[in-house]
């Protein structure tokens, strides 16, 4: 749950909204992916490695719904100014939600580009573009903010 909350908080930097995003994502995953979950019910018979693979599979599935819901919700909330950016990591939270999401998945959770494509549903070029632009914007803003 902590990992899900971290992703949600990266998308929506408001505690209450991030918690609600986790709840909504879990509910959406449980409702829409019920057949997949029911097919994998026999966890007792799985080896440790297979169990870890199942956990990662379900984690990525929940993240997929979190991406869909969270990016839309974040855009709506920013437009309505319902939350303010945290004082910590201002450069990161100044980025667009999609860029924050891709950077978070890549560097915080160590997902590969292919896994990010699977989770977000973005085309390959868009994931690469968001990673590149996000890194460039963060480094550029950081260099401008540092005074020798």
Long-range contacts (C-beta under 8 A, 24 or more apart in sequence): 3-59, 3-109, 4-59, 4-62, 4-63, 4-66, 6-104, 6-108, 7-63, 7-66, 7-70, 7-101, 7-104, 7-105, 7-109, 8-66, 8-70, 10-92, 10-100, 10-101, 10-104, 10-108, 11-66, 11-67, 11-70, 11-71, 11-73, 11-74, 11-97, 11-100, 11-101, 12-70, 12-73, 12-74, 12-77, 12-83, 12-97, 13-83, 13-85, 13-86, 13-93, 14-77, 14-82, 14-83, 17-73, 17-77, 17-82, 17-83, 21-66, 21-69, 21-70, 21-73, 22-66, 24-65, 24-69, 25-62, 25-63, 25-65, 25-66, 25-69, 25-70, 26-62, 28-65, 28-68, 28-69, 29-58, 29-61, 29-62, 29-64, 29-65, 32-65, 33-61, 36-61, 60-115, 60-118, 60-119, 63-105, 63-119, 64-118, 64-119, 64-120, 64-121, 67-101, 67-119, 67-120, 67-121, 68-121, 70-97, 70-101, 71-97, 71-98, 71-101, 91-137, 91-138, 91-141, 91-142, 91-145, 92-138, 94-141, 95-134, 95-137, 95-138, 98-122, 98-130, 99-130, 99-133, 99-134, 99-137, 100-134, 102-127, 102-130, 102-131, 102-134, 103-130, 103-131, 103-134, 103-135, 103-138, 106-131
